[in-house]
Amino acid sequence: MKLKNANVLITGGASGIGKIMGRMALEKGAKALIIWDVNQEAIEATAAEFASRGRVYIYKVDITNSLLVASTYQQIKQECGGVDILINCAGIVRGNKTFDQQTEQDIRLTLEVNTIAPMIITKEILPDMLRRNSGHICNIASAGGMLSNPKMSVYAASKWAAIGWSDSVRIELQEMKSNVHVTTIAPYFINTGMFNGVKSPLLPIQKPEPTAKKIICAIERNQTFRGIPFGFHFIRFWQAILPIRVFDFVFGTVFGIYHAMDNFTGRTK
Ligand SMILES: NC(=O)c1ccc[n+]([C@@H]2O[C@H](COP(=O)([O-])OP(=O)(O)OC[C@H]3O[C@@H](n4cnc5c(N)ncnc54)[C@H](O)[C@@H]3O)[C@@H](O)[C@H]2O)c1
């Protein structure tokens, strides 16, 4: 779906690739950019930065609060007239602990933000898209949703679930012959700060700007799935044909992905 003249809602739109995609949406002539984020300071700074570029609506929303999600969507309908493109981008990762060290609180929060919230938000907005027979939902998952990387088991679980859910909804809409489309995105590590400290000796850590551009392009082309970099489209192929221990050796040891999280610090603030 084209971004020109569209109302674009981006969760987590006050930082990282969400913020860059918001700027790109305005550059492409979006009618309105709607940002939902939990970080008040960052939303205000983003709104001030983008003010001269177009109509920007900011809402402080903790997306794990489904009542707030529902009431803010009603507010958006009043103030902006609805949502044409939803980008579920907000996400979190909690530390680099092995699973035995994880707390129940972090497990629940990670799944709430990365998996359940995109479902609840989509459930709120999709019926209106279906009524109009127009719309696009883009879910930002992760390559961690295809690779069982150690020291991020809960994050990986949240993104595996996000990919399965997102692609299933895509097929449902396709079966309905609906003009509402779903794009699932699975990026490798991106240099936004969220995964500060990770090391990737062979595969390059992705740059935020080109990554955001690839996602916007995937939305505009109604692409079903986009691995970033493109080679990640073949992960499942390699998983299918290689014995698991050979796959572990190639991706874990040769590419060094299984030790990527060893020096993870994440955002310090
Ligand atoms: N950075 C990476 O290496 C990487 C790799 C693959 C996938 N991803 C995914 O891409 C998406 C964006 O990542 P990023 O690197 O731009 O992250 P980021 O940390 O820069 O931005 C995430 C935003 O989400 C917001 N957020 C967090 N919890 C929220 C909540 N409960 N309610 C509302 N907003 C909330 C944060 O305030 C922040 O503004 C995430 O879903 C992430 O899992 C990131």
The ligand as an ORCA input file, in Angstrom:
! r2SCAN-3c Opt
* xyz 0 1
  N      17.557     -3.395     16.866
  C      17.687     -4.645     16.443
  O      18.801     -5.213     16.384
  C      16.466     -5.408     15.995
  C      16.651     -6.601     15.267
  C      15.541     -7.297     14.855
  C      14.278     -6.849     15.164
  N      14.128     -5.703     15.871
  C      12.770     -5.268     16.208
  O      12.523     -4.024     15.591
  C      11.629     -3.258     16.394
  C      12.226     -1.878     16.636
  O      13.501     -2.036     17.192
  P      14.470     -0.790     17.439
  O      15.857     -1.323     17.379
  O      14.073      0.346     16.580
  O      14.125     -0.518     18.973
  P      14.155      0.818     19.859
  O      14.466      0.371     21.240
  O      15.023      1.862     19.251
  O      12.640      1.322     19.774
  C      11.608      0.616     20.394
  C      10.541      1.599     20.818
  O       9.476      0.844     21.397
  C       9.002      1.587     22.508
  N       8.316      0.708     23.455
  C       8.867     -0.264     24.227
  N       7.927     -0.793     25.031
  C       6.760     -0.169     24.745
  C       5.440     -0.275     25.258
  N       5.111     -1.127     26.242
  N       4.481      0.539     24.735
  C       4.784      1.434     23.751
  N       6.031      1.592     23.256
  C       6.998      0.792     23.740
  C      10.243      2.196     23.120
  O       9.933      3.304     23.966
  C      11.024      2.608     21.882
  O      10.701      3.933     21.501
  C      11.422     -4.059     17.674
  O      10.220     -4.783     17.575
  C      12.595     -5.018     17.693
  O      12.308     -6.212     18.405
  C      15.191     -4.954     16.282
*
